[in-house]
Amino acid sequence: MKKESIVLLGHGSRRSEANDILKSITEIIKSKLNGINVECAYLEHAEPNIRDIIEKLAGDNFESIYVIPYFLYSGNHVSRDIPEIINGYKEKYPQINLKLGDHLGIDERIAELVTERIASVKLA
């Protein structure tokens, strides 16, 4: 069986409570992806950072690593910084199938969640 891992990548914050949100969503995703390794990592301000996680997974002989940016917008981090990091590791570890997925962006399901939040505040 192919050894593969998902890395959920968040921005990172100096506030640990903010970073705990990514850890919690990572656990939820793990439970839905039965048996697939899922890690969380941060771009900056928090540990583990994306570089440490990729090095760890490479050292653990993962054949495929899929990085999913947990970002709403395609700002500089999504359009430039993260691809640069991933491309650097593709060069360093050509034997690993390292792929960068899309950020969250525009999605009907996010709009539904926001609509639920609107309803909850109107009803409060």
Protein Blocks (a to p, Z undefined) as FASTA:
>chain_A
ZZdddddddfbpablklmmmmmmmmmmmmmmmgoiacddddfbhpacdfklmmmmmmmno
pabdcddddbfbdcfklmmmmmmmmmmmmmmmmmbccdddddfkjafklmmmmmmmmmmm
mmZZ
